[in-house]
């Protein structure tokens, strides 16, 4: 079996494509696993740190926490802090701290959607491999069977025994394609389910963050001008 597989790899382009697909699928799965590892713990720790900064009215510390955090959720919290910062200015020229709660929520929600897209990055590779690998294997098998019958026609010898070896080797390509597809689909389902759970947790953290911002918005607005006046003095 091993000798047949190695000899088939020397002549089967489809088998090389399937092998490349398996390597790409594994690489994509490993990359997503590393990228998503510890996401919830980092996001929760950052949310707590930003929440403490908001309670103190220290927006600069909250921004520093977000800028130094490796968590993808930092972009979500930072978007709200930038909108609250008295140093920022909107298109109207008014301080961003005067922005309404609805505009702050819209800004944070846009960033959350961007983070959701980044969490799902690379999953399409697993889905594509899972959908195409069986057809690549089937294509290689068809080509192998055609080659076996062509060889039979050239030699002028008939019977199943003549083409049995060629057909059995060609079917290895189909089996390899199915095996790679099963692996890719399993990895896709596991990671996709995990990403959906992470996006839900991020949405819950974002809602808690916006509720805190809405609760503290009046004090944050008054604290901004007060600090500015104090700094000018």
N, C-alpha and C positions, 0 to 999 in steps of 0.2 A: 504493500500500500504506500509506504514512504517512498519507495523507488518510483512508483507510478506518479506520485504527486510531484516529486522533484523533476522527473522527466517531463511532466506536463507543464510545469512552470517554465521550462526552457522554450516551449513553443506556444503557450497559451497567453495571448495578450490580455484576455478577459480575467484570467486568474491574477495577473499582476495588478490589474485595476482593482479587483476585489481586495487584494492585500493592501493596496494603498488606501482604500476606503476604510479598512479596519484600523489602520494606523491613525488616520485622520480622525475617525470617530473616537478612538481612545484618547487621543490628544485633546480633543474638544471636551470630552467628559472630565479629564483630569484638570484642565484649565478652569472649567466651571466649578468643579469641586473645591479647588483652592481659592477661587475668587469669592465663593459664597460661604466659605468656612468661617464661622464666628460672626456672621453678619448681624444676627439678632442681638448678641451680647454687646457688640460694639455700638450698635444703634441705640440700644437702651441706655448704655453708659453715657453716650453723648447727649441723649435727650435729658437725662437727669442733670448733667453738668450745665446744659443750656438753660434748663428750668431754674436751677439755682441762681444763675446769672441774671435771669429775668426778674426773679423775686428781689434781687438786690438792686435792680435797675441798671446793672452794669452791662450795657450792650457790647462794649468793646471786649470785655472778657468772654462774652458769648461768642462773638465773632472769632476771637483767638482760639477758643475751644474747637470751633468748626474747622478753621483753617489748618489746625494741627492734627485733626483726627483723620485716621485712615479709612473711616467708614464712608460708604457711599451715601448714607443718610445725611452726611454733613452738608451736602449741597442743598438739601431740602430745608434744613434748619437755617442755613446761612442766607437763603433767599428771603426768609421772613425777617431775619435780623437786619439785612440790608434795607428792606422796605421800612423798617422801624427806625433805622439810624438817622439821627438829626443831621449827619454830615452828607447824606444822600439827597438827591433832588430829582423829582420827577420831571416829565416833559412840560408841566405847567410852571415849573420853577419853584413850586412850594416845597418845603422840607418833606422828605419821605416819611417822617414821623407823623405827618398829618394825613397820611393815606388812610382810607377807610378800612375797616376790618374785612370787608368784602374783597377789596383789591389785594390786601395782604394774603387772604386765603387763596385767591386766584393765582397769585405769584407762587405761593408754596405748592399749590396743586400742580402747576405746570412743571415745577422741578421734580415733584414726586413721579409724574408720568415719565419724565426723562430717565429717572433712576430705574423705574420699572423696565424700560427698554434695555438699559444696560444690564440689568439682572438676567434678562432673557438672551443676551448676546451669545451666539454660538450654538444655541439649541437647534437652530435651523439645520446645522450641519448633521446632527444626529438624525433628525427627521428625514433629511434628504438621503442619507446613506441607508436608513431603514427602508425607504420606499424604492430605491433604485438598485440596491445590491442584488435582490433576487432576479431582476430582469437582466442585469449584467451577467449573472451566472447562467441564466437561461440562454442568453445570446451565445455565450461561450460553448454551451452544450450543443446548440443547434449547429454552430460552425464545426464543432468536433465531429458530430454525426455526419454532416455533409462531407467532411474530409474522409471519414472512414468509408462511406459509400463510393466516393470518388476513387479511393485507393482500390476498392474491390473491383470497380469498373476497369481500372487500368490493368490490374493483374489478371482479370478474366476469370477469377475464382469466385464462386458463390457460396451461400450458406451463412447461417448466423455466426458460426465459429470464426469466420474470417473477420467480421466486424465487431464481434463481442468485446475484444480488448479495447478497440478504439472507442466504442460507446461507453464502456465502463469508465475509461479515463475522462471522457467528456462529461459524464454525470458528476464527477468530482467537482467540476466548476459550479454546477447548480447547487450541490450540497454546500460548498464554500460560501456561495452568495447568500443562501438561506441562513447559514450560521452567523455570518456577519450582520445580516439584517435583523435577526433576532436579538443579537447583542446590542445593536444600535437602538432598536425600539425599546428594549428594557432600560437602557441608560437614559434615553429621552424621557420615558415615562417617570422614572425616579427623579431626575433633575427637574423636569417640568412641574411635578407635584411639589417639590421642595421650593421652587421659585414662586409658585402660587401661594404657598404658605408664607414665604418671606414678604411678598407684596401685600398680603393681608396684614401682617404684623407692622409693616411700614405704614400702611394706611391708618392703623390704629394709633401708632405713635404720632403720626401727623395730625390726626384729629385731636389727640390730647394736647399737642403743642399749640394748635390753633385755639383751642378752648382757653389755654393759659394766656396766650397773647391777647385774646379778646377780653379776658378778665382784667389783665394788667395794663391794657392799652391806655386808659386815661392817666394812670400814674406814670407810665413811660413817656407819654407826650409832655406832661408837666415837668418830668425830670430832665428831659432833653434841654429845653430852654434854660432851666435853672443851672445845669452844668455848664452850658455855653456862657451864661452870664457870669458865673463864677470864674470861668477860665479867662474871660476878658478883663475881669477885675484883677 
